[in-house]
Amino acid sequence: MKAVPLLHRRVVVAVDAFVEVVIWQVPEPVPPSTHELKYRLAYVVGGKCVLRYDNERGTGDHRHTEAAQEPYNFSTPDQLMTDFESDVARWNHEHGRS
């Protein structure tokens, strides 16, 4: 079985900003992840990705901010979306974009 696209959505949230969510069902986990999803969630402002959650072979589940890359403890797809949305809201608040 090949990877099956489950979701690919781009939502414009401001004139200069959008959120993009891409999720695939994969036949086996992408090591070292232990779940059968491959994902990329990004928040792009002014042409720059300011926040991204993804999982890659070798690095597993993690998130990127403007300052760092850090591990992300994936539990469920719903929690992934909740955490990402919370980080987007926090970034907007911290940068006067509420």
Secondary structure, 3 states (H helix, E strand, C coil): CCCEEEEEEEEEEECCEEEEEEEEECCCCCCCCCCCEEEEEEEEECCEEEEEEEEECCCEEEEEECCCEEECCCCCHHHHHHHHHHHHHHHHHHCCCC
